[in-house]
Amino acid sequence: MRYNQSRNAGSVKPPSGNFRYPNVEYTKDMDYVRINLHDYIAPFSAQGNQIITNETGLAFSSYNKSSDGLGKATSTLYLYMPEDMEGEYGGNWDAQNLSNVTRGVLGGFGDAAGDKVGSGINKLLETAKTGGENLLTKGTGVASAISTILGATNFGSVTVNDIFSVTTGQILNPNTEVLYKGPKMRTFNLSFKMAPRNSKEAEQIKSIIHALKFATLPKFGGAGGEKSASFVRLPQIADVTFMKGNTEHDWVTQFKPSVISNLNISYTPDGAWATLPNGSPVATKIDISFQETKMVYADELIKDKASY
């Protein structure tokens, strides 16, 4: 167990400093990626300070607070712009079949949830009453009866629509609607192939990989004064920013602080093992998968500046 460092558990500090590949100064005319690595701030801790409020602006600010106030980075990585850059947006939508009675009742709910609360409730009750009276004439009552029979007998995989199809040449109107279930949490991937040109650049690559490993893995033992073996501390947060000189790049998608969900390091990206005189690989490729810690809302989009 040459690599067992259990005596240091709970006392190892995160890497600190600025590391870059290529090892050059990034000027105002250069595009590059800056990755700040921060210790994780729990969103509902005293430091995260998530406060529930009914005021929209304050609630929104509170939601983003644990990712807006990350504090000073433990280390910063500067890397060239990768070849594959994408910005993904989307939502979770699902098709749902609604019966005629259900559609009528939902219409009443729509009024009840809006400004016409009183009249909406009355309409809702009337719709439910009318729907109940018309169950048999609309076919829903028949479908319910058939469903009960199928459940009580052994008809195999035969469905209500199967019965209607072969006996009447019709099926129940599905009245399909696509319903919004919620936003997708964004993920993105970055890949970098690094080939050192000298021993100093090789050391920079080694430091970059070490910092990313540290940010990906949990730390043994509880936080603060509670160094209990019953707990582990969460991995770090990565704040990835696409830069143009000293400013955020306003032509590409920016991302909120993210966690590293996967880190893959290849020491033979060209298919063969080869090293420089100091023992470092002639090339190393890293593939990093990120997932944002907060949802992105349309309210946060800015057209003429760097934006999500």
Buried (B, 14 or more C-beta within 10 A) or exposed (E): EEEEEEEEEBEEEBBEEEBBBBBEEBEEEBBBBBBBBBBBBEBEEEEBEBEEEEEEEEEBEBBBBBBEEBEEBBBBBBBBBBEEEEEEEEEEEEEEEBBBBBBBBEBBBEBBEEEEEEEBBBBBEEBBEEBEEBBEEBBBBBBEEBEEEBEEEEEEEEEBBBBBEEEEEEBBEEEEEEEEEEEBBBBBBBBBBBBBEEEEBBBBBBBBBEBBEBBBEEBBBBBEEEEEEEBBBBBBBBBBBBBBEEEBBBEBBBBBBBBBEEBEBBBEBEEEEEEBEEEBBBBBBBBBBBBBBBBBEEEEEEEEEBBB
